[in-house]
Amino acid sequence: FAARKEDGSIVTWGDRYEGGDSPAVREHLCSGVVAVYSTERAFAARKGDGSIVTWGDRTEGGDSSAVREHLCSG
């Protein structure tokens, strides 16, 4: 699971292989998140600056490294 708090941070919990654990992107989820989207096993957070942060099962969208340069800003 992933929940957006009022301060714009994200808290994750649950199965670490399905997005419940987000240590690789935790520093990007501390503030500025305006929306969270999910697949069955991955998450994407849209930040106020237009950037996108993804985590979770890489085969379900959790690994966006191939398109990283397109996700840096709005």
Short mmCIF file of the C-alpha atoms (twelve columns), coordinates in Angstrom:
data_MODEL
# 
_entry.id   MODEL 
# 
loop_
_atom_site.group_PDB 
_atom_site.id 
_atom_site.type_symbol 
_atom_site.label_atom_id 
_atom_site.label_alt_id 
_atom_site.label_comp_id 
_atom_site.label_asym_id 
_atom_site.label_seq_id 
_atom_site.Cartn_x 
_atom_site.Cartn_y 
_atom_site.Cartn_z 
_atom_site.pdbx_PDB_model_num 
ATOM 1  C CA . PHE A 1  0.000  0.000  0.000   1 
ATOM 2  C CA . ALA A 2  0.959  3.640  -0.398  1 
ATOM 3  C CA . ALA A 3  -0.676 6.619  1.259   1 
ATOM 4  C CA . ARG A 4  -0.167 10.319 0.621   1 
ATOM 5  C CA . LYS A 5  -0.096 12.412 3.760   1 
ATOM 6  C CA . GLU A 6  -1.281 16.029 4.029   1 
ATOM 7  C CA . ASP A 7  2.333  17.248 4.009   1 
ATOM 8  C CA . GLY A 8  2.883  15.704 0.548   1 
ATOM 9  C CA . SER A 9  4.961  12.771 1.758   1 
ATOM 10 C CA . ILE A 10 4.257  9.111  0.994   1 
ATOM 11 C CA . VAL A 11 4.150  6.233  3.463   1 
ATOM 12 C CA . THR A 12 4.403  2.687  2.080   1 
ATOM 13 C CA . TRP A 13 3.790  -0.696 3.690   1 
ATOM 14 C CA . GLY A 14 3.080  -4.281 2.694   1 
ATOM 15 C CA . ASP A 15 4.857  -6.743 0.441   1 
ATOM 16 C CA . ARG A 16 8.252  -5.338 -0.490  1 
ATOM 17 C CA . TYR A 17 8.109  -6.899 -3.958  1 
ATOM 18 C CA . GLU A 18 4.831  -5.193 -4.744  1 
ATOM 19 C CA . GLY A 19 5.635  -1.620 -3.732  1 
ATOM 20 C CA . GLY A 20 5.160  -1.971 0.009   1 
ATOM 21 C CA . ASP A 21 8.783  -1.121 0.672   1 
ATOM 22 C CA . SER A 22 10.313 1.906  -1.045  1 
ATOM 23 C CA . PRO A 23 13.872 2.458  0.275   1 
ATOM 24 C CA . ALA A 24 15.330 3.026  -3.195  1 
ATOM 25 C CA . VAL A 25 13.112 6.086  -3.715  1 
ATOM 26 C CA . ARG A 26 12.328 7.092  -0.132  1 
ATOM 27 C CA . GLU A 27 14.244 10.376 -0.368  1 
ATOM 28 C CA . HIS A 28 12.029 11.389 -3.315  1 
ATOM 29 C CA . LEU A 29 8.840  10.632 -1.389  1 
ATOM 30 C CA . CYS A 30 9.511  12.837 1.641   1 
ATOM 31 C CA . SER A 31 7.659  15.854 0.263   1 
ATOM 32 C CA . GLY A 32 6.053  17.439 -2.773  1 
ATOM 33 C CA . VAL A 33 3.905  14.511 -3.908  1 
ATOM 34 C CA . VAL A 34 0.552  15.650 -5.284  1 
ATOM 35 C CA . ALA A 35 -0.848 12.315 -6.507  1 
ATOM 36 C CA . VAL A 36 -0.197 8.572  -6.369  1 
ATOM 37 C CA . TYR A 37 -1.154 6.045  -9.054  1 
ATOM 38 C CA . SER A 38 -0.860 2.271  -8.962  1 
ATOM 39 C CA . THR A 39 -0.896 -0.920 -10.935 1 
ATOM 40 C CA . GLU A 40 -1.460 -4.249 -9.253  1 
ATOM 41 C CA . ARG A 41 2.154  -4.356 -8.024  1 
ATOM 42 C CA . ALA A 42 3.767  -0.949 -8.563  1 
ATOM 43 C CA . PHE A 43 3.258  2.729  -7.805  1 
ATOM 44 C CA . ALA A 44 3.965  6.084  -9.404  1 
ATOM 45 C CA . ALA A 45 4.018  9.370  -7.510  1 
ATOM 46 C CA . ARG A 46 3.539  12.672 -9.332  1 
ATOM 47 C CA . LYS A 47 5.355  15.523 -7.650  1 
ATOM 48 C CA . GLY A 48 4.476  19.203 -7.710  1 
ATOM 49 C CA . ASP A 49 7.334  19.958 -10.107 1 
ATOM 50 C CA . GLY A 50 5.911  17.486 -12.637 1 
ATOM 51 C CA . SER A 51 8.454  14.744 -12.022 1 
ATOM 52 C CA . ILE A 52 7.403  11.106 -11.587 1 
ATOM 53 C CA . VAL A 53 8.845  8.620  -9.093  1 
ATOM 54 C CA . THR A 54 8.146  4.895  -9.528  1 
ATOM 55 C CA . TRP A 55 8.699  1.864  -7.312  1 
ATOM 56 C CA . GLY A 56 7.470  -1.699 -6.881  1 
ATOM 57 C CA . ASP A 57 7.538  -4.700 -9.192  1 
ATOM 58 C CA . ARG A 58 9.656  -3.658 -12.143 1 
ATOM 59 C CA . THR A 59 7.624  -5.798 -14.563 1 
ATOM 60 C CA . GLU A 60 4.461  -3.953 -13.484 1 
ATOM 61 C CA . GLY A 61 5.822  -0.420 -13.973 1 
ATOM 62 C CA . GLY A 62 7.989  -0.044 -10.873 1 
ATOM 63 C CA . ASP A 63 11.173 0.413  -12.900 1 
ATOM 64 C CA . SER A 64 11.070 3.512  -15.083 1 
ATOM 65 C CA . SER A 65 14.821 3.753  -15.684 1 
ATOM 66 C CA . ALA A 66 14.389 3.311  -19.453 1 
ATOM 67 C CA . VAL A 67 12.372 6.543  -19.646 1 
ATOM 68 C CA . ARG A 68 13.888 8.426  -16.710 1 
ATOM 69 C CA . GLU A 69 14.824 11.492 -18.775 1 
ATOM 70 C CA . HIS A 70 11.158 11.924 -19.734 1 
ATOM 71 C CA . LEU A 71 9.978  11.829 -16.119 1 
ATOM 72 C CA . CYS A 72 12.173 14.585 -14.672 1 
ATOM 73 C CA . SER A 73 9.699  17.444 -14.992 1 
ATOM 74 C CA . GLY A 74 6.277  18.436 -16.294 1 
# 
